[in-house]
Amino acid sequence: MELHTEIAELAAQLGAILTNNGLTITTAESCTGGGISYALTDTPGSSAYIERCFVTYSNEAKSELLGVAQKTLREYGAVSEQTVYEMVQGVAAAAQADVAIAVSGIAGPGGGSQEKPVGTVWFGFYLQGKVLCERSHFSGGRADVREQAIDFSLRKIISLLNT
């Protein structure tokens, strides 16, 4: 698999920021299927700042590996602010990382609803104890949504680390 040039450049930029600040990172990915961690580990020297990442595609995986409450998943669904909030806290703790990204969304082509259409993606960002959650909506097919979600997550965490 070849990374989109912009994503590879963002991953390398993020890696440099993490290295320069002595920080570690982890991910908890659902709709991106490990794409963010793939981009991060494609950068030479990434073992200095990344030890483990999680692909938690099912609700059971979100609960078992990240500690997302079954009640949260039942009441709000996997694609929700509440779920990514618990995902990002859980993955940061599980990996003992300084920085974490969690992603849960509907890449399509099916699975969408009027309330949560295809292309809806929730992100959780963890920076040394602080959590920010954000929703975005992407267009295009499944691959487009996933690529845009990866790109967005890398840009956002770089922006947060630079502020």
Backbone as ProteinMPNN parsed JSONL, in Angstrom:
{"seq_chain_A": "MELHTEIAELAAQLGAILTNNGLTITTAESCTGGGISYALTDTPGSSAYIERCFVTYSNEAKSELLGVAQKTLREYGAVSEQTVYEMVQGVAAAAQADVAIAVSGIAGPGGGSQEKPVGTVWFGFYLQGKVLCERSHFSGGRADVREQAIDFSLRKIISLLNT", "coords_chain_A": {"N_chain_A": [[0.837, -1.177, 0.0], [0.584, 2.161, -0.889], [1.16, 5.278, 0.557], [-0.756, 8.278, 0.381], [0.822, 11.185, -0.739], [0.573, 13.644, 0.727], [-0.416, 12.736, 3.188], [1.678, 11.087, 4.038], [3.648, 13.055, 4.354], [2.49, 14.607, 6.394], [2.444, 12.711, 8.463], [5.191, 12.328, 8.838], [5.886, 14.916, 9.638], [4.433, 15.098, 12.038], [5.723, 13.05, 13.431], [8.26, 14.191, 13.758], [7.646, 16.34, 15.463], [6.752, 14.941, 17.728], [9.082, 13.495, 18.391], [10.912, 15.6, 18.874], [9.798, 16.671, 21.149], [9.831, 14.617, 22.938], [7.613, 12.903, 23.18], [5.073, 10.318, 23.221], [2.811, 8.446, 21.108], [-0.432, 7.063, 20.397], [-3.069, 5.178, 18.788], [-6.607, 4.677, 18.416], [-8.568, 3.1, 16.337], [-11.431, 2.926, 14.281], [-13.317, 3.267, 11.816], [-11.206, 4.005, 10.12], [-9.561, 1.854, 10.105], [-6.891, 1.296, 10.938], [-5.378, 2.934, 9.403], [-4.275, 5.388, 10.217], [-2.312, 4.637, 12.071], [-0.781, 3.109, 10.339], [0.209, 5.101, 8.635], [1.712, 6.592, 10.486], [3.653, 4.696, 11.332], [4.967, 4.277, 8.986], [6.88, 6.118, 8.746], [10.342, 6.423, 8.997], [12.094, 5.64, 11.999], [9.978, 5.777, 13.693], [9.569, 4.083, 15.828], [10.531, 5.291, 18.046], [8.548, 6.864, 19.105], [6.137, 5.543, 18.995], [4.479, 2.77, 20.228], [2.335, 0.982, 20.427], [-0.842, 0.42, 18.848], [-4.41, 0.435, 18.325], [-6.903, -1.291, 16.546], [-10.141, -1.039, 16.709], [-12.728, -2.163, 15.685], [-15.227, -3.341, 16.126], [-18.012, -3.01, 18.438], [-17.621, -4.592, 20.671], [-14.833, -4.828, 20.762], [-14.16, -2.163, 21.241], [-15.16, -1.891, 23.789], [-13.93, -4.042, 25.275], [-11.106, -3.693, 24.846], [-10.6, -0.968, 25.159], [-12.151, -0.01, 27.163], [-14.606, 1.252, 26.772], [-17.794, 2.034, 27.853], [-20.52, -0.241, 27.883], [-23.03, 0.847, 28.179], [-22.689, 3.428, 27.145], [-22.229, 2.843, 24.441], [-24.698, 1.657, 23.802], [-26.54, 3.756, 24.332], [-25.63, 6.002, 22.837], [-24.329, 5.109, 20.57], [-21.723, 3.806, 18.4], [-20.611, 5.73, 16.799], [-20.136, 8.531, 17.962], [-19.767, 11.437, 20.061], [-19.504, 10.818, 22.764], [-18.606, 8.168, 22.721], [-16.089, 8.317, 21.319], [-14.761, 9.921, 23.102], [-14.481, 8.254, 25.355], [-13.047, 6.233, 24.096], [-10.588, 7.502, 23.382], [-9.517, 8.212, 25.835], [-9.28, 5.686, 26.971], [-7.491, 4.37, 25.207], [-5.187, 5.916, 25.461], [-4.528, 5.385, 28.11], [-4.21, 2.561, 28.001], [-2.013, 2.276, 26.299], [-0.225, 3.814, 27.59], [0.447, 6.381, 26.661], [1.439, 9.713, 25.697], [0.064, 11.207, 23.865], [-2.901, 10.796, 21.967], [-5.086, 9.486, 19.442], [-8.416, 8.962, 18.553], [-10.812, 7.412, 16.475], [-14.016, 7.142, 15.055], [-16.43, 6.275, 12.787], [-18.677, 6.51, 9.921], [-17.982, 5.083, 7.108], [-19.189, 4.111, 4.855], [-20.334, 2.153, 1.971], [-22.857, 1.754, 3.041], [-24.793, 1.845, 6.131], [-25.303, 4.359, 7.111], [-27.493, 6.921, 8.496], [-30.336, 9.153, 8.839], [-29.756, 10.813, 10.964], [-27.054, 10.272, 11.356], [-25.366, 10.459, 8.751], [-23.688, 8.724, 5.996], [-20.258, 9.268, 5.929], [-20.007, 10.706, 8.222], [-17.872, 11.345, 10.871], [-16.433, 10.916, 14.007], [-13.95, 12.278, 16.116], [-11.501, 11.831, 18.633], [-9.163, 13.493, 20.571], [-6.294, 13.298, 22.504], [-4.207, 14.916, 24.708], [-1.777, 14.726, 26.816], [-3.488, 14.323, 29.126], [-5.6, 16.054, 28.58], [-8.659, 16.253, 26.786], [-10.124, 16.529, 23.605], [-12.921, 16.524, 21.56], [-14.261, 16.12, 18.296], [-16.459, 16.49, 15.552], [-16.736, 15.598, 12.13], [-17.662, 15.821, 8.683], [-17.368, 13.972, 5.802], [-17.078, 13.656, 2.215], [-17.735, 11.581, -0.685], [-16.67, 8.27, -1.753], [-16.145, 5.174, 0.112], [-13.292, 4.786, 0.399], [-12.469, 7.411, 0.021], [-13.639, 8.765, 2.217], [-12.334, 7.497, 4.35], [-9.627, 8.188, 3.814], [-9.757, 10.991, 3.977], [-10.449, 11.229, 6.665], [-8.158, 10.224, 7.933], [-6.253, 12.108, 7.071], [-7.392, 14.46, 8.197], [-7.23, 13.848, 10.954], [-4.461, 13.74, 11.417], [-3.652, 16.346, 10.683], [-5.094, 17.819, 12.599], [-4.075, 16.942, 15.116], [-1.435, 17.747, 14.871], [-1.81, 20.508, 14.743], [-2.913, 20.946, 17.304], [-0.749, 20.182, 18.923], [1.046, 22.134, 18.268], [0.089, 24.415, 19.439]], "CA_chain_A": [[0.0, 0.0, 0.0], [1.351, 3.4, -0.944], [0.483, 6.393, 1.204], [-0.938, 9.548, -0.302], [1.988, 12.007, -0.426], [0.283, 14.596, 1.797], [-0.542, 11.994, 4.449], [3.039, 10.697, 4.424], [4.334, 14.253, 4.828], [1.904, 14.955, 7.69], [2.918, 11.729, 9.437], [6.599, 12.645, 9.11], [5.881, 16.163, 10.416], [3.988, 14.741, 13.381], [6.811, 12.287, 14.037], [9.32, 15.13, 14.162], [7.151, 17.072, 16.636], [6.752, 14.002, 18.854], [10.479, 13.22, 18.725], [11.515, 16.814, 19.444], [9.217, 16.935, 22.467], [9.924, 13.421, 23.764], [6.257, 12.402, 23.415], [4.648, 9.087, 22.561], [1.467, 8.527, 20.548], [-1.153, 5.832, 20.102], [-4.342, 5.395, 18.107], [-7.721, 3.728, 18.506], [-9.225, 3.35, 15.059], [-12.543, 2.1, 13.837], [-13.56, 3.374, 10.372], [-9.949, 4.15, 9.377], [-8.994, 0.514, 10.018], [-5.447, 1.245, 11.142], [-4.719, 3.812, 8.438], [-3.472, 6.416, 10.896], [-1.117, 3.981, 12.605], [0.031, 2.741, 9.187], [0.916, 6.307, 8.212], [2.704, 6.928, 11.51], [4.749, 3.728, 11.355], [5.652, 4.3, 7.696], [7.973, 7.083, 8.905], [11.517, 5.84, 9.65], [12.357, 6.119, 13.349], [8.717, 5.895, 14.435], [9.594, 3.273, 17.052], [10.899, 6.171, 19.157], [7.368, 7.532, 19.659], [4.921, 4.733, 18.896], [4.705, 1.399, 20.681], [1.176, 0.147, 20.108], [-2.072, 1.053, 18.394], [-5.533, -0.493, 18.378], [-8.017, -1.219, 15.613], [-11.294, -1.503, 17.485], [-13.796, -2.019, 14.705], [-16.514, -3.74, 16.709], [-18.35, -2.462, 19.753], [-17.001, -5.462, 21.667], [-13.421, -4.441, 20.853], [-14.107, -0.854, 21.901], [-15.43, -2.124, 25.201], [-12.938, -4.928, 25.884], [-9.727, -3.206, 24.765], [-10.459, 0.451, 25.49], [-12.963, 0.311, 28.325], [-15.811, 2.013, 26.457], [-18.926, 1.442, 28.572], [-21.622, -0.786, 27.075], [-24.124, 1.818, 28.277], [-22.368, 4.5, 26.192], [-22.458, 2.318, 23.095], [-26.152, 1.47, 23.626], [-27.273, 5.032, 24.349], [-25.163, 6.994, 21.874], [-23.799, 4.456, 19.38], [-20.268, 3.811, 18.229], [-20.228, 6.969, 16.134], [-20.644, 9.591, 18.838], [-18.786, 12.151, 20.871], [-19.326, 10.093, 24.021], [-17.802, 6.97, 22.465], [-14.679, 8.643, 21.039], [-14.198, 10.45, 24.353], [-14.047, 7.095, 26.143], [-12.018, 5.531, 23.32], [-9.285, 8.164, 23.417], [-8.993, 8.081, 27.195], [-8.928, 4.277, 27.156], [-6.296, 3.987, 24.452], [-4.031, 6.599, 26.067], [-4.175, 4.627, 29.314], [-3.747, 1.216, 27.626], [-0.687, 2.377, 25.685], [0.582, 4.721, 28.418], [0.953, 7.356, 25.7], [1.225, 11.127, 25.983], [-0.828, 11.735, 22.843], [-3.709, 9.726, 21.377], [-6.137, 9.82, 18.48], [-9.464, 7.944, 18.406], [-11.67, 7.702, 15.328], [-15.148, 6.253, 14.827], [-17.289, 6.923, 11.802], [-19.427, 5.73, 8.939], [-17.284, 5.272, 5.833], [-20.099, 3.75, 3.771], [-21.451, 2.891, 1.403], [-24.058, 1.597, 3.86], [-24.627, 2.087, 7.552], [-25.67, 5.709, 7.506], [-28.89, 7.213, 8.839], [-30.613, 10.581, 8.708], [-29.042, 11.47, 12.062], [-25.616, 10.065, 11.146], [-25.197, 10.019, 7.36], [-22.387, 8.232, 5.553], [-19.263, 10.338, 5.921], [-19.92, 11.274, 9.569], [-16.751, 10.777, 11.62], [-16.091, 11.548, 15.288], [-12.547, 12.185, 16.49], [-11.087, 12.177, 19.984], [-7.739, 13.82, 20.648], [-5.815, 13.31, 23.889], [-2.876, 15.51, 24.845], [-1.29, 14.745, 28.193], [-4.575, 14.454, 30.087], [-6.697, 16.878, 28.073], [-9.377, 15.601, 25.692], [-10.945, 17.327, 22.707], [-13.66, 15.711, 20.593], [-14.736, 16.913, 17.173], [-17.143, 15.74, 14.49], [-16.574, 16.124, 10.788], [-18.403, 15.069, 7.67], [-16.584, 13.88, 4.574], [-17.849, 13.199, 1.071], [-17.091, 10.617, -1.567], [-16.841, 6.855, -1.447], [-15.533, 4.626, 1.319], [-11.852, 5.093, 0.441], [-12.34, 8.867, 0.173], [-13.974, 9.114, 3.598], [-11.251, 7.014, 5.205], [-8.426, 8.997, 3.571], [-9.997, 12.324, 4.53], [-10.42, 11.104, 8.128], [-6.747, 10.092, 8.304], [-5.658, 13.424, 6.836], [-7.931, 15.379, 9.203], [-6.715, 13.527, 12.29], [-3.05, 14.131, 11.481], [-3.593, 17.819, 10.684], [-5.63, 18.344, 13.849], [-3.177, 16.681, 16.24], [-0.284, 18.638, 14.656], [-2.261, 21.842, 15.15], [-3.044, 20.959, 18.771], [0.587, 20.107, 19.505], [1.759, 23.38, 17.97], [-0.508, 25.569, 20.125]], "C_chain_A": [[0.884, 1.244, 0.0], [0.533, 4.527, -0.331], [0.342, 7.572, 0.259], [0.193, 10.458, 0.166], [1.737, 12.966, 0.727], [0.186, 13.905, 3.15], [0.837, 11.566, 4.936], [3.81, 11.897, 4.979], [3.807, 14.688, 6.195], [2.397, 14.003, 8.777], [4.37, 11.988, 9.817], [6.713, 13.916, 9.952], [5.469, 15.894, 11.854], [5.081, 13.97, 14.113], [7.933, 13.181, 14.532], [8.903, 15.907, 15.411], [7.205, 16.181, 17.875], [8.185, 13.743, 19.327], [11.123, 14.412, 19.426], [11.014, 17.118, 20.846], [9.237, 15.729, 23.398], [8.572, 12.825, 24.116], [6.01, 11.097, 22.682], [3.199, 9.246, 22.099], [0.888, 7.14, 20.352], [-2.431, 6.196, 19.364], [-5.337, 4.304, 18.464], [-8.576, 4.013, 17.279], [-10.36, 2.374, 14.797], [-12.657, 2.232, 12.321], [-12.29, 3.516, 9.54], [-9.146, 2.852, 9.344], [-7.493, 0.407, 10.184], [-4.674, 2.156, 10.2], [-3.841, 4.873, 9.069], [-2.187, 5.781, 11.425], [-0.2, 3.509, 11.474], [0.862, 3.937, 8.731], [2.023, 6.663, 9.207], [3.908, 5.989, 11.463], [5.471, 3.616, 10.018], [6.849, 5.255, 7.741], [9.152, 6.396, 9.599], [11.751, 6.471, 11.022], [11.115, 6.213, 14.219], [8.691, 5.06, 15.707], [9.995, 4.105, 18.272], [9.669, 6.782, 19.825], [6.07, 6.734, 19.55], [5.239, 3.29, 19.268], [3.558, 0.486, 20.293], [-0.01, 1.004, 19.71], [-3.158, -0.015, 18.364], [-6.507, -0.229, 17.234], [-9.186, -1.861, 16.344], [-12.545, -1.277, 16.644], [-15.166, -2.344, 15.299], [-16.762, -3.046, 18.047], [-17.694, -3.278, 20.86], [-15.537, -5.095, 21.854], [-13.269, -3.09, 21.553], [-14.267, -1.012, 23.411], [-14.305, -2.909, 25.869], [-11.536, -4.336, 25.925], [-9.541, -1.778, 25.27], [-11.286, 0.878, 26.691], [-14.173, 1.184, 28.038], [-17.0, 1.292, 27.103], [-19.992, 0.941, 27.604], [-22.792, 0.187, 27.052], [-23.907, 2.955, 27.277], [-22.672, 4.049, 24.774], [-23.949, 2.131, 22.812], [-26.87, 2.806, 23.476], [-26.888, 5.978, 23.22], [-24.661, 6.394, 20.563], [-22.293, 4.6, 19.28], [-19.777, 5.121, 17.625], [-20.846, 8.131, 16.908], [-19.5, 10.238, 19.596], [-18.475, 11.369, 22.145], [-18.419, 8.879, 23.829], [-16.35, 7.324, 22.186], [-13.996, 9.246, 22.261], [-13.668, 9.29, 25.208], [-12.95, 6.307, 25.419], [-10.648, 6.173, 23.506], [-8.678, 8.128, 24.815], [-8.506, 6.65, 27.438], [-7.654, 3.885, 26.436], [-5.054, 4.678, 25.013], [-3.567, 5.842, 27.306], [-3.589, 3.261, 28.955], [-2.334, 1.242, 27.057], [0.275, 3.221, 26.508], [1.263, 5.773, 27.536], [0.61, 8.778, 26.128], [0.154, 11.739, 25.084], [-1.606, 10.566, 22.251], [-4.741, 10.303, 20.425], [-7.121, 8.657, 18.467], [-10.394, 8.378, 17.281], [-12.778, 6.668, 15.242], [-16.108, 6.946, 13.877], [-17.974, 5.949, 10.875], [-18.82, 6.011, 7.569], [-18.158, 4.918, 4.638], [-19.632, 2.522, 3.015], [-22.743, 2.777, 2.217], [-23.787, 2.022, 5.281], [-25.033, 3.462, 8.032], [-27.154, 5.812, 7.86], [-29.111, 8.708, 8.639], [-29.837, 11.369, 9.769], [-27.527, 11.408, 11.886], [-25.408, 9.551, 9.725], [-23.799, 9.471, 7.084], [-21.447, 9.431, 5.44], [-19.115, 11.031, 7.267], [-18.793, 10.572, 10.321], [-16.538, 11.613, 12.88], [-14.638, 11.265, 15.61], [-12.385, 12.536, 17.955], [-9.589, 12.403, 19.973], [-7.361, 13.971, 22.114], [-4.409, 13.88, 23.889], [-2.565, 15.653, 26.316], [-2.401, 15.088, 29.2], [-5.754, 15.29, 29.631], [-7.32, 16.204, 26.855], [-10.193, 16.618, 24.916], [-11.626, 16.375, 21.734], [-14.223, 16.62, 19.518], [-15.377, 16.001, 16.138], [-16.858, 16.417, 13.159], [-17.426, 15.285, 9.848], [-17.621, 15.137, 6.372], [-17.456, 13.332, 3.453], [-17.036, 12.207, 0.248], [-17.377, 9.193, -1.14], [-16.085, 6.454, -0.189], [-14.054, 5.001, 1.456], [-11.625, 6.587, 0.652], [-12.585, 9.293, 1.614], [-12.84, 8.707, 4.526], [-9.987, 7.872, 5.043], [-8.587, 10.4, 4.157], [-9.956, 12.299, 6.066], [-8.981, 10.98, 8.634], [-6.053, 11.444, 8.191], [-6.096, 14.416, 7.916], [-7.311, 15.124, 10.568], [-5.252, 13.943, 12.44], [-2.907, 15.654, 11.533], [-4.029, 18.387, 12.043], [-4.659, 18.133, 15.008], [-1.898, 17.524, 16.105], [-0.632, 20.048, 15.122], [-2.351, 21.953, 16.67], [-1.683, 20.941, 19.455], [1.378, 21.403, 19.303], [1.175, 24.597, 18.67], [-0.064, 25.634, 21.576]], "O_chain_A": [[1.817, 1.356, 0.796], [-0.639, 4.708, -0.659], [1.221, 7.83, -0.564], [0.492, 10.497, 1.359], [2.581, 13.1, 1.614], [0.66, 14.44, 4.153], [1.132, 11.673, 6.127], [4.54, 11.767, 5.962], [4.585, 15.093, 7.059], [2.73, 14.434, 9.881], [4.737, 11.88, 10.987], [7.534, 13.989, 10.867], [6.088, 16.407, 12.786], [5.331, 14.217, 15.293], [8.491, 12.952, 15.605], [9.713, 16.11, 16.315], [7.648, 16.611, 18.94], [8.462, 13.771, 20.526], [11.795, 14.254, 20.445], [11.715, 17.745, 21.64], [8.726, 15.796, 24.516], [8.389, 12.301, 25.215], [6.641, 10.802, 21.667], [2.455, 10.072, 22.627], [1.618, 6.166, 20.166], [-2.829, 7.36, 19.315], [-4.968, 3.17, 18.771], [-9.231, 5.052, 17.198], [-10.258, 1.175, 15.054], [-12.138, 1.38, 11.601], [-12.3, 3.177, 8.357], [-8.151, 2.762, 8.626], [-6.878, -0.496, 9.617], [-3.443, 2.148, 10.201], [-2.79, 5.222, 8.531], [-1.1, 6.33, 11.244], [1.021, 3.509, 11.628], [2.06, 3.814, 8.473], [3.139, 6.997, 8.808], [5.051, 6.438, 11.545], [6.487, 2.927, 9.925], [7.723, 5.203, 6.877], [8.981, 5.841, 10.685], [11.621, 7.684, 11.187], [11.187, 6.676, 15.357], [7.864, 5.31, 16.584], [9.815, 3.664, 19.407], [9.735, 7.179, 20.989], [5.016, 7.208, 19.973], [6.142, 2.67, 18.705], [3.777, -0.653, 19.878], [-0.168, 2.14, 20.158], [-2.871, -1.212, 18.375], [-6.888, 0.914, 16.984], [-9.211, -3.072, 16.565], [-13.308, -0.336, 16.863], [-16.152, -1.674, 14.991], [-15.833, -2.562, 18.695], [-17.261, -2.725, 21.871], [-15.049, -5.053, 22.984], [-12.358, -2.901, 22.359], [-13.592, -0.348, 24.198], [-13.785, -2.495, 26.904], [-10.844, -4.462, 26.936], [-8.466, -1.416, 25.749], [-11.141, 1.997, 27.183], [-14.719, 1.797, 28.955], [-17.182, 0.089, 26.918], [-20.324, 1.614, 26.628], [-23.466, 0.335, 26.033], [-24.858, 3.393, 26.629], [-23.293, 4.776, 24.0], [-24.411, 2.414, 21.707], [-27.713, 2.966, 22.594], [-27.747, 6.688, 22.697], [-24.575, 7.094, 19.554], [-21.676, 5.404, 19.978], [-18.664, 5.565, 17.906], [-21.913, 8.641, 16.565], [-18.42, 9.667, 19.749], [-17.318, 11.271, 22.554], [-17.568, 8.594, 24.671], [-15.452, 6.701, 22.753], [-12.786, 9.098, 22.434], [-12.548, 9.344, 25.716], [-12.037, 5.778, 26.053], [-9.662, 5.48, 23.756], [-7.46, 8.026, 24.962], [-7.451, 6.435, 28.036], [-6.827, 3.154, 26.981], [-3.977, 4.081, 25.037], [-2.369, 5.674, 27.529], [-2.586, 2.845, 29.535], [-1.547, 0.33, 27.306], [1.453, 3.333, 26.169], [2.463, 6.023, 27.641], [-0.375, 9.014, 26.827], [-0.563, 12.657, 25.48], [-1.058, 9.482, 22.052], [-5.203, 11.435, 20.576], [-6.715, 7.499, 18.381], [-10.724, 9.557, 17.151], [-12.527, 5.467, 15.34], [-16.547, 8.068, 14.13], [-17.868, 4.732, 11.024], [-19.103, 7.035, 6.948], [-17.898, 5.375, 3.525], [-18.63, 1.912, 3.386], [-23.628, 3.623, 2.09], [-22.699, 2.498, 5.607], [-25.099, 3.705, 9.237], [-27.95, 4.92, 7.565], [-28.179, 9.441, 8.308], [-29.328, 12.457, 9.498], [-26.81, 12.351, 12.218], [-25.286, 8.344, 9.513], [-22.856, 9.72, 7.836], [-21.82, 10.479, 4.913], [-18.213, 11.849, 7.45], [-18.765, 9.343, 10.398], [-16.471, 12.841, 12.83], [-14.15, 10.154, 15.405], [-13.055, 13.436, 18.462], [-8.835, 11.596, 19.428], [-8.024, 14.682, 22.869], [-3.529, 13.401, 23.173], [-3.028, 16.582, 26.978], [-2.27, 16.009, 30.007], [-6.817, 15.234, 30.249], [-6.618, 15.656, 26.005], [-10.87, 17.464, 25.501], [-10.971, 15.513, 21.149], [-14.615, 17.754, 19.793], [-14.905, 14.894, 15.882], [-16.752, 17.64, 13.073], [-17.85, 14.18, 10.186], [-17.259, 16.215, 5.902], [-18.441, 12.637, 3.699], [-15.837, 12.022, 0.452], [-18.218, 8.943, -0.276], [-15.471, 7.284, 0.481], [-13.623, 5.477, 2.506], [-10.707, 6.987, 1.369], [-11.827, 10.088, 2.169], [-12.43, 9.483, 5.389], [-9.354, 8.237, 6.034], [-7.657, 10.932, 4.763], [-9.478, 13.248, 6.688], [-8.631, 11.57, 9.656], [-5.349, 11.869, 9.107], [-5.267, 15.127, 8.483], [-6.913, 16.061, 11.261], [-4.858, 14.448, 13.491], [-2.133, 16.184, 12.33], [-3.41, 19.314, 12.567], [-4.44, 19.049, 15.801], [-1.341, 17.966, 17.11], [0.155, 20.698, 15.81], [-1.911, 22.946, 17.25], [-1.49, 21.619, 20.464], [2.274, 21.719, 20.086], [1.698, 25.702, 18.521], [-0.469, 26.54, 22.304]]}, "name": "protein", "num_of_chains": 1, "seq": "MELHTEIAELAAQLGAILTNNGLTITTAESCTGGGISYALTDTPGSSAYIERCFVTYSNEAKSELLGVAQKTLREYGAVSEQTVYEMVQGVAAAAQADVAIAVSGIAGPGGGSQEKPVGTVWFGFYLQGKVLCERSHFSGGRADVREQAIDFSLRKIISLLNT"}
